[in-house]
Amino acid sequence: MKQFFLIAVLLISLSGWTQKKKVAPPTNEPLKAATMSGIDARYDAYKNVALTIWDHAELGYKEVKSSALLQETLKKEGFTVESGVADIPTAFVATYGSGQPVIGILAEYDALPGLAQQAIPEKKGIDGKAGGHGCGHHLFGTASVAAGIAIKQLIEEKKLTGTIKVYGCPAEEGGSGKVYMVRAGLFNDVDVAIHWHPGAENGVTMTSALANTSAKFRFYGLSAHAAGAPDRGRSSLDAVESMNYMVNLMREHIPQETRIHYVITSGGKAPNVVPDFAEVYYYVRHPKRDQVKQIFDRVVTAAKAAAMGTETKMEYEIIGGTHDLLLNRTLGEAMQKNLYRVGGVKYTAEEVAFGQKIQSSFTYKAPAISMADSIAPLKIEMDAGGGSTDVGDVSYALPTVGLRAATWVPGTPAHSWQAVACGGTEIGTKGMMVAAKTMALTAIDLFTEPALIQRSKDEFQKMKGDYKYEALLGNRKPALNYRD
């Protein structure tokens, strides 16, 4: 009887131990710690890549050297690289590993026109340069490559199983590069996509983006001497100005969340010659993609009316079109934990002085410099922010998650000379490393927790509903010369 009692107690104890073992959550901390150390060990190499691309400052679809540098970096690490995908010479997909899961990391590397700037805390351009990295895509591309390489090493060491893909995505700034990549089916086998963006603070991106359609409107008239024979001319510039006037009047009669902006890209060559060609480049944005379509149609109507009233001919070319951004709380919460684990950006005394001088150029009160070392709490805002991104189209193809990292001094606006200046220093490259490590740690969670991927897919399907994806730019081929 005593023996039976002892055996029963032992069995109960073993049963409890087994149950505890089953419910004990797996820990990835040793793997994550080693990964962070590995990325840090390559800091100088990644800084060199990023600053080289910062110096190239190539515009959308012209990023020949920048794309080649990132591709070569990945090839040296054993990735198989397919270049020229989706009919875009500077786009690529780099792959390592095999089987499931398949995790994609997005990389960007295009610069903005008219923002050439030295890496100093005062406005000073660079002679001979067409653009500058005012949105920090040199950091974006490099951090994504760094995260991809970190995961590749874990697969190579058999600490993870599955496939990692790094997507080289050109022309985010108005060229809608990712839209063509989605349309070409390049994400069809991917379970989750990870991305990030340079910014002035650290936080997981849980704010949607504005859907967007952009187009160039071209007017053709008749040239004549503006003083000697003005009656014989028909001004294409008059047509552009008429269109702009009507669109500006229309602002009173469209939903208040709408954003419409334009630049006249060609308006004639000399005041005494009636211009026979003029062009205006428009963006139309709204939080809802169906509203963008309707408002854009009204802009086209204004263009037709302008041509009729000035006796000119009009044609337009849709340049880009992007969806709003589908948010995924499941992935956002997972990434937030990893961002807390990584921490923010710590400045040296010299960097603080640089940052304070940058902030002195603002026309508004800037946040504290120390904000770069903090992490914003997770806050989900379904309302769209003020910008647009072709990541939105990726988010309609598969579960997608991203973060922003403090690569610029707190308070710095994107698309500014201050952002370009910060991006050319270690203020930028330090923030880049925060992003690289956070993306890598989030990928580790996805590779080791199948349930996390499934929950994100369930949420994705619920958010997407029965909507059938259709590119807002239609069936056009990539606008490879849109910056010309």
Summary of the structure (lengths in Angstrom):
residues: 484
radius of gyration: 25.7
end to end distance: 92.6
largest distance: 122.8
contacts: 1731
relative contact order: 0.18
helix: 44%
strand: 20%
